[in-house]
Amino acid sequence: MPKLAEFSIDYNNRKLLTDGDVNKWNMAKFIARIEYKQEFERLLQEMAPFQLN
C-alpha cells in the first residue's frame, strides 16, 4: 500500500482525463447501478415467499 504522499505525486503526474472519458465512465457507473438494482430486486423476489410492497 503506497503512502498517501506517494500516491498524490503519482496521481498529479498523470494526464488529466478528458470530459469525454469522464462522461463515459459516469455512464458506465450509472448503467451498472441500474443493472445491479434490477438483479437485486429479482433475487429478492425469488427468495421472498410472498410479494413485498
C-alpha positions as CSV (number, residue, x, y, z in Angstrom):
1,M,0.0,0.0,0.0
2,P,1.7,3.2,-1.1
3,K,1.8,6.1,1.3
4,L,-0.6,8.9,0.7
5,A,2.1,11.4,-0.4
6,E,3.5,9.0,-2.9
7,F,0.0,8.4,-4.3
8,S,-0.6,12.1,-4.6
9,I,2.6,12.7,-6.5
10,D,1.8,9.7,-8.8
11,Y,-1.8,11.0,-9.3
12,N,-0.6,14.5,-10.1
13,N,1.9,13.2,-12.7
14,R,-0.8,11.5,-14.7
15,K,-2.6,13.2,-17.6
16,L,-6.0,14.6,-16.7
17,L,-9.0,12.7,-18.1
18,T,-10.9,14.4,-20.9
19,D,-14.5,15.3,-20.4
20,G,-15.4,12.5,-22.8
21,D,-13.6,10.0,-20.7
22,V,-15.4,11.2,-17.6
23,N,-18.8,11.1,-19.3
24,K,-18.2,7.5,-20.5
25,W,-17.1,6.5,-17.0
26,N,-20.1,8.1,-15.4
27,M,-22.5,6.5,-17.9
28,A,-20.9,3.1,-17.2
29,K,-21.3,3.5,-13.5
30,F,-24.9,4.7,-14.0
31,I,-25.8,1.6,-16.1
32,A,-24.0,-0.8,-13.7
33,R,-26.0,0.7,-10.8
34,I,-29.3,0.2,-12.7
35,E,-28.4,-3.4,-13.7
36,Y,-27.3,-4.2,-10.1
37,K,-30.6,-2.8,-8.7
38,Q,-32.6,-4.9,-11.2
39,E,-30.7,-8.0,-10.4
40,F,-31.0,-7.4,-6.6
41,E,-34.8,-6.9,-6.9
42,R,-35.1,-10.1,-9.0
43,L,-33.2,-12.1,-6.4
44,L,-35.3,-10.6,-3.6
45,Q,-38.5,-11.7,-5.4
46,E,-37.1,-15.2,-5.9
47,M,-36.3,-15.5,-2.2
48,A,-39.4,-13.9,-0.8
49,P,-42.2,-16.4,-0.2
50,F,-44.7,-13.5,-0.7
51,Q,-44.8,-10.3,-2.6
52,L,-43.3,-7.4,-0.8
53,N,-44.7,-3.9,-1.3
